[in-house]
Amino acid sequence: MFDKLRNAFSSAVKSFGEKELKEKDIDEVLFELEVALLESDVAIEVIDMLKGDLKKQLVGVTVEKDKIADIVKQNLRQSISSMFDSAGKIDVLFNIQKKKETGEPYIISFMGINGTGKTTTIAKFANLLRENKFSAVIAAADTYRAGAIEQISEHAKRLNIKIIAQNYGSDPAAVARDAVLYAKSHKLDCVLIDTAGRMQTSKNLMDQISKINKVVNPDLKLFVGDALAGNDTVSQAREFYNYTKFDGAILTKSDADARGGAAISIVKVTSSPILYLGVGQEYKDLKPFDKDLFLEMLFGSQEITPDMIVHHKEKPQEKIEQKETREEKVVEDKSAEKISETKQVKPSIVAEAKVVQKEVQPEPKQIPEQQGDPFAGIATNDIEKYSDLFDVTPPENDNEARKLADKIRKWISDGRPKPKETTKELEEKEEMTVSEDERPKKKHSLFGWGKK
């Protein structure tokens, strides 16, 4: 969509970026822009406005070479955006809801020449209302074109919407009036009036549509134009606006429009907004016009693309200095952030934090386990003798074995002393003495005598 218009703006932006800012060069580029916009069906009023805005912004202004393209692009974008903003915006669905709360139907009149897709657009709009839970009735006020009543009746049947129609040759204003009365009596939300297509040069037919508007006094008058017709659509919109002062426009076949100038031109010459775009043949293919999306399609993102900027080569020393400056700035910014964060902490919070803090005890160092035989270097006789004297039980793990080995070594270093017994202990031992037969037998082992 709008490829030709987008290319026209892109070429103008690139041309400005490759020239010095002299008035003669600016005039040459503006002339090239004018030709490209005319080929894209942009009205002469719009072209004059864009040229005037650009010249005002660029002539006599000192601008860096690599910023010219950006300034031109932003100026074109801003000029078109301001034009759309000045035309205003109409939220049709919101207005229907507001009128519904008063108990009255919202009346919409559709107008345009033959062949623009007006009747199909009415069916699409009826489907839009149905999707938003609004009830509607269609007035078949095109009583002149052969097959017009059958066409709109078929759409109404498919959408399950009531239609009010009379015979061919009937007064269109009377049909529209009957539809309004039907909507009021049946508490319907909206009335959609299909009028006969007419050329903007036919004064009698233009007077007739003015009569319809006077009889039913519609809340919204919509012009339906063919986006592919280009400047002819702009001419139609201008004449229809002079007769009817319509409130907004719908452009059909926009999905096949490669030029895109009609949308800008209609807004400029009629001071009325584009409300919807027809983008296909299905009932759902009626989309609200989005100014931001339209500008995005024409100019892309607001960032400067590399091919639009003339880059200047920098000396290696200049690059190093710039890099160092950026690094110093980053360090300063980080330091400032840390100082700012420190200042923001309240004293009471700091005090509480100090009280809550606990003294961290160092974890005890783990002694690595010794490897090898703990009894290495100790004679077997000494181990057996120590076990017999002190009635030592066999160790159950390596740790107990090491402790026992240390005790045996100390016992050996002390001269292998025997265990000391007190007099009382000896007497008790004699009393408890029993015969050899009664004494339990022991099994000798490396670590003393083990009982069976």
ZAMIVEX-833964 format. One line per field, with one value per residue (C-alpha): x, z, y. Coordinates in nm, 3 decimals. Example, Ala and Ser with C-alpha at 12.3 -4.5 7.8 and 13.67 -1.06 7.14 Angstrom:
2
x <- 1.230,1.367
z <- 0.780,0.714
y <- -0.450,-0.106
This chain:
452
x <- 0.000,0.109,0.443,0.467,0.400,0.651,0.916,0.848,0.914,1.220,1.374,1.320,1.481,1.782,1.824,1.832,2.088,2.326,2.313,2.432,2.166,2.152,1.823,1.891,1.955,1.651,1.428,1.559,1.481,1.139,1.057,1.152,0.934,0.641,0.658,0.678,0.381,0.170,0.236,0.117,-0.221,-0.142,-0.350,-0.171,-0.286,-0.101,0.212,0.224,0.186,0.467,0.701,0.634,0.697,1.021,1.158,1.077,1.264,1.573,1.657,1.898,1.936,2.277,2.249,2.513,2.547,2.456,2.142,1.976,1.808,1.663,1.528,1.361,1.205,1.074,0.941,0.745,0.611,0.512,0.340,0.120,0.052,-0.058,-0.289,-0.460,-0.484,-0.648,-0.915,-1.012,-1.115,-1.459,-1.521,-1.831,-1.899,-1.869,-2.114,-2.362,-2.348,-2.396,-2.701,-2.838,-2.850,-3.096,-3.331,-3.285,-3.127,-2.797,-2.847,-2.565,-2.595,-2.355,-2.283,-2.053,-2.049,-2.136,-1.879,-1.687,-1.814,-2.062,-2.327,-2.068,-1.918,-2.261,-2.280,-1.932,-2.032,-2.349,-2.131,-1.906,-2.211,-2.328,-1.985,-2.007,-2.355,-2.545,-2.875,-2.935,-3.174,-3.076,-3.265,-3.250,-3.272,-3.100,-3.420,-3.261,-2.981,-3.106,-3.039,-2.945,-3.235,-3.169,-2.798,-2.845,-3.129,-2.897,-2.636,-2.903,-3.023,-2.673,-2.616,-2.967,-3.041,-3.378,-3.405,-3.662,-3.723,-3.982,-4.028,-3.781,-3.851,-3.977,-3.868,-3.533,-3.605,-3.932,-3.749,-3.494,-3.773,-3.953,-3.632,-3.585,-3.944,-3.900,-3.581,-3.753,-4.056,-3.843,-3.576,-3.292,-2.953,-2.857,-2.997,-2.774,-2.895,-2.778,-2.815,-2.796,-2.457,-2.424,-2.153,-2.034,-2.113,-2.486,-2.649,-2.998,-2.879,-2.658,-2.961,-3.152,-2.899,-2.911,-3.288,-3.238,-3.006,-3.257,-3.545,-3.374,-3.102,-2.833,-2.591,-2.304,-2.257,-1.991,-1.832,-1.725,-1.442,-1.231,-0.865,-0.757,-0.926,-0.658,-0.710,-1.058,-1.160,-1.020,-1.230,-1.541,-1.479,-1.440,-1.775,-1.966,-1.832,-1.948,-2.303,-2.336,-2.056,-1.995,-1.827,-1.577,-1.466,-1.418,-1.165,-1.236,-0.985,-0.702,-0.527,-0.458,-0.361,0.007,-0.001,-0.175,-0.213,-0.595,-0.603,-0.379,-0.554,-0.912,-0.819,-0.658,-0.927,-1.229,-1.086,-1.262,-1.095,-1.056,-1.252,-1.224,-1.034,-1.173,-0.896,-1.065,-1.385,-1.501,-1.743,-1.468,-1.238,-1.329,-1.058,-1.043,-0.797,-0.486,-0.284,0.027,0.021,-0.028,0.275,0.475,0.399,0.510,0.820,0.907,1.037,1.154,1.512,1.761,1.852,2.223,2.176,2.022,2.323,2.651,2.920,3.243,3.569,3.728,4.097,4.217,4.331,3.988,3.818,4.046,3.976,3.601,3.614,3.809,3.563,3.269,3.437,3.510,3.149,3.024,3.250,3.128,2.765,2.813,2.986,2.705,2.449,2.629,2.648,2.281,2.182,2.388,2.218,1.873,1.922,1.767,1.983,1.722,1.730,2.110,2.099,1.851,2.065,2.365,2.167,2.037,2.380,2.528,2.892,2.992,3.189,3.467,3.398,3.629,3.891,3.844,4.151,4.212,4.192,4.524,4.584,4.754,4.776,4.739,4.941,5.239,5.567,5.410,5.508,5.229,5.344,5.303,4.952,4.852,5.011,4.842,4.510,4.545,4.651,4.384,4.110,4.076,3.788,3.857,3.816,3.504,3.636,3.954,3.917,3.909,4.200,4.413,4.328,4.417,4.744,4.834,4.763,4.982,5.269,5.245,5.233,5.549,5.725,5.634,5.814,5.514,5.377,5.116,4.776,4.760,4.499,4.389,4.364,3.988,3.980,4.205,3.980,3.672,3.854,3.945,3.586,3.466,3.726,3.574,3.713,3.867,3.579,3.318,3.512,3.379,3.614,3.762,3.873,4.208,4.231,4.467,4.294,4.263,4.018,3.681,3.392,3.205
z <- 0.000,-0.083,-0.231,-0.485,-0.230,0.011,-0.262,-0.348,0.009,0.041,-0.277,-0.155,0.180,0.014,-0.234,0.044,0.232,-0.065,-0.134,0.038,0.195,-0.076,-0.196,-0.558,-0.466,-0.237,-0.521,-0.748,-0.493,-0.418,-0.789,-0.801,-0.494,-0.657,-0.969,-0.763,-0.546,-0.850,-0.989,-0.655,-0.684,-0.420,-0.460,-0.553,-0.227,-0.030,-0.245,-0.197,0.179,0.203,-0.016,0.184,0.517,0.395,0.248,0.564,0.773,0.555,0.384,0.586,0.862,0.960,0.986,1.008,0.686,0.838,1.001,0.684,0.591,0.939,0.944,0.603,0.700,1.032,0.874,0.609,0.872,1.104,0.827,0.726,1.087,1.169,0.868,0.993,1.345,1.223,1.044,1.377,1.463,1.498,1.716,1.542,1.775,2.081,1.930,1.852,2.213,2.338,2.113,2.215,2.578,2.476,2.320,1.966,1.666,1.523,1.154,0.899,0.535,0.274,-0.051,-0.351,-0.723,-0.891,-0.877,-0.567,-0.356,-0.155,-0.114,-0.015,0.233,0.396,0.438,0.593,0.830,0.927,1.010,1.221,1.417,1.469,1.601,1.852,1.971,1.799,1.617,1.281,0.989,0.628,0.410,0.040,-0.080,-0.412,-0.615,-0.952,-1.025,-1.162,-0.916,-0.631,-0.407,-0.475,-0.400,-0.063,0.024,-0.032,0.201,0.465,0.438,0.488,0.788,0.927,0.934,0.864,0.541,0.442,0.065,-0.184,-0.558,-0.811,-0.888,-0.536,-0.349,-0.178,0.100,0.179,0.203,0.440,0.650,0.676,0.795,1.069,1.189,1.190,1.399,1.652,1.688,1.725,1.948,1.704,1.754,1.405,1.059,0.751,0.441,0.098,-0.154,-0.532,-0.692,-0.880,-1.058,-0.883,-1.197,-1.190,-1.012,-0.998,-0.830,-0.591,-0.493,-0.430,-0.179,-0.006,0.024,0.190,0.445,0.522,0.570,0.805,0.943,0.973,1.265,1.035,0.662,0.504,0.161,0.004,-0.248,-0.454,-0.349,-0.694,-0.872,-0.744,-0.824,-0.958,-0.609,-0.469,-0.719,-0.623,-0.254,-0.310,-0.494,-0.255,0.036,-0.119,-0.147,0.166,0.407,0.486,0.817,0.712,0.436,0.372,0.109,-0.059,-0.234,-0.022,-0.015,-0.390,-0.376,-0.467,-0.478,-0.156,-0.239,-0.218,0.161,0.219,-0.045,0.074,0.427,0.300,0.053,0.273,0.626,0.706,0.850,0.689,0.919,0.760,0.489,0.281,0.259,0.107,-0.017,0.305,0.550,0.809,0.574,0.699,0.923,1.118,0.970,1.188,1.134,1.305,1.101,0.781,0.860,0.949,0.607,0.435,0.634,0.829,1.183,1.311,1.335,1.068,0.828,0.739,0.368,0.450,0.644,0.499,0.735,0.783,0.842,1.181,1.258,1.474,1.752,1.760,1.795,2.088,2.264,2.213,2.351,2.660,2.715,2.698,2.942,3.188,3.165,3.238,3.547,3.671,3.618,3.812,4.099,4.113,4.125,4.417,4.611,4.543,4.664,4.984,5.058,5.016,5.301,5.626,5.946,6.142,5.887,5.903,6.283,6.273,6.022,6.257,6.550,6.351,6.222,6.397,6.447,6.201,6.364,6.155,6.053,6.215,5.985,5.894,5.960,5.668,5.749,5.777,5.533,5.601,5.903,6.237,6.418,6.184,6.380,6.687,6.758,6.764,7.109,7.253,7.107,7.257,7.595,7.616,7.523,7.793,8.065,8.001,7.866,7.541,7.305,6.931,6.766,6.551,6.310,6.192,6.435,6.738,6.594,6.570,6.929,7.054,6.861,7.022,7.369,7.300,7.178,7.493,7.707,7.535,7.580,7.955,7.997,7.959,8.316,8.458,8.565,8.935,9.159,9.509,9.816,9.811,9.448,9.524,9.812,9.594,9.325,9.568,9.690,9.335,9.250,9.123,9.019,8.682,8.580,8.658,8.490,8.136,7.860,7.649,7.292,7.246,6.979,6.873,7.104,7.429,7.525,7.367,7.536,7.346
y <- 0.000,0.356,0.242,0.525,0.798,0.645,0.635,1.000,1.113,0.888,1.030,1.385,1.309,1.146,1.434,1.691,1.488,1.495,1.871,2.184,2.405,2.670,2.815,2.717,2.354,2.349,2.474,2.198,1.928,2.079,2.069,1.701,1.643,1.823,1.605,1.287,1.389,1.480,1.134,0.995,1.175,1.434,1.751,2.072,2.232,1.965,1.998,2.375,2.332,2.075,2.280,2.595,2.422,2.266,2.586,2.777,2.521,2.487,2.818,3.031,2.774,2.639,2.263,1.992,1.799,1.464,1.608,1.744,1.416,1.377,1.734,1.693,1.362,1.491,1.810,1.619,1.384,1.667,1.865,1.571,1.476,1.831,1.828,1.510,1.653,1.975,1.768,1.614,1.261,1.101,0.796,0.664,0.372,0.596,0.846,0.567,0.449,0.804,0.857,0.517,0.629,0.903,0.646,0.783,0.604,0.724,0.812,0.773,0.878,0.735,0.922,0.894,0.825,0.494,0.216,0.321,0.030,0.236,-0.036,-0.297,-0.051,-0.009,-0.388,-0.390,-0.113,-0.301,-0.601,-0.376,-0.259,-0.616,-0.718,-0.433,-0.538,-0.254,-0.312,-0.144,-0.100,-0.026,0.224,0.126,0.486,0.414,0.387,0.464,0.216,-0.115,-0.397,-0.161,-0.271,-0.641,-0.595,-0.425,-0.668,-0.966,-0.813,-0.748,-1.108,-1.246,-1.021,-1.081,-0.706,-0.542,-0.341,-0.075,-0.050,0.075,0.044,0.181,0.546,0.618,0.928,0.844,1.094,0.911,0.577,0.726,0.878,0.541,0.375,0.634,0.590,0.212,0.241,0.466,0.239,-0.076,0.083,0.017,0.179,0.290,0.375,0.325,0.511,0.392,0.675,0.661,0.708,1.033,1.225,1.535,1.736,1.647,1.940,1.785,1.466,1.661,1.869,1.547,1.416,1.752,1.700,1.358,1.513,1.788,1.540,1.293,1.524,1.251,1.253,1.154,1.210,0.990,1.025,0.694,0.728,0.491,0.513,0.389,0.682,0.918,1.285,1.214,1.099,1.423,1.621,1.420,1.478,1.852,1.881,1.656,1.856,2.182,2.043,1.833,1.934,1.568,1.484,1.219,0.985,0.615,0.506,0.173,-0.058,0.086,-0.251,-0.214,0.154,0.193,0.574,0.681,1.049,1.047,1.010,1.312,1.520,1.457,1.558,1.879,1.994,1.907,1.949,1.620,1.310,0.970,0.738,0.393,0.208,-0.077,-0.337,-0.641,-0.803,-0.967,-0.806,-0.785,-0.591,-0.244,-0.104,0.223,0.471,0.500,0.817,0.682,0.362,0.564,0.783,0.474,0.326,0.647,0.734,0.420,0.455,0.791,0.670,0.778,0.502,0.466,0.538,0.878,1.007,1.132,1.004,1.201,1.011,1.071,1.069,0.778,1.015,1.181,0.842,0.749,1.081,1.040,0.686,0.800,1.084,0.844,0.603,0.887,1.000,0.648,0.626,0.964,0.863,0.539,0.724,0.977,0.696,0.528,0.857,0.922,0.576,0.623,0.955,0.809,0.554,0.681,0.682,0.485,0.208,0.195,0.173,-0.112,-0.292,-0.268,-0.410,-0.701,-0.798,-1.102,-1.176,-1.438,-1.719,-1.867,-2.220,-2.476,-2.608,-2.967,-3.181,-3.407,-3.772,-3.949,-4.225,-4.565,-4.807,-4.617,-4.894,-4.863,-4.886,-5.057,-5.416,-5.672,-5.795,-5.444,-5.419,-5.757,-5.678,-5.338,-5.493,-5.761,-5.517,-5.258,-5.488,-5.289,-5.366,-5.371,-5.024,-4.986,-4.722,-4.554,-4.265,-4.499,-4.697,-4.380,-4.282,-4.632,-4.626,-4.291,-4.435,-4.741,-4.523,-4.307,-4.626,-4.752,-4.415,-4.422,-4.758,-4.990,-4.944,-5.180,-5.048,-4.939,-5.100,-4.977,-5.204,-5.184,-5.288,-5.590,-5.705,-5.678,-5.870,-6.155,-6.184,-6.216,-6.480,-6.801,-7.135,-7.193,-7.420,-7.156,-6.876,-6.801,-6.893,-6.612,-6.606,-6.439,-6.171,-5.897,-5.647,-5.849,-6.119,-6.120,-6.297,-6.562
